[in-house]
């Protein structure tokens, strides 16, 4: 009897998961926030349609999709300087700001969704599934950094850097590189 890892179906599944991982990595490397959010929407919708097996899981996925929709609206606003200034006025209290820019619904989504993915990563997943979850977490970090940079640009603020890498006040650092292939190798357009 063939081992589970040696069956054609398991090889196909491993190959497909590898391609998904590589695609997600290429999205993160692109730095295109719209592509990152679109990719995450597709994964969340797929999870909701095919894998939600409890009321709690369904509720969590629906909440994530609603937060993602709000984030996409705010990404469009942050590209319009006047609309971004109006959002900025609504977050004037220090507790609503991180790094001098508003901690609006989009930034809250990036943080809460990364935590959601961290919790998923703690479940019983196979190694290739964990790589996909890690790539998704990395993409949320990239999206948050891009979004914060767009906010700073729209508000006319200079780029800030903290003295401590990893702090939440605007330190920009390189994104972890878990990818095996680049977007060009995957022939993405």
Buried (B, 14 or more C-beta within 10 A) or exposed (E): EEEEEEEEEBEEBBEEBBEBBBBBBBBBBBBBBEBBBEBBBEBBBEBBEEEBEEEEEBEBBEBBBEBBBBBBEBBEBBEEEEBBEEBBEEBEEEEEBBBBBBBBBBBEBBBBBBEBBEEBBEEEEEEBBBBBBBBBBBBBBBBBBBBBBBBBBBBEBEEBBEEEEEEEEBBEEEBBEBBEBEBEEEEEE
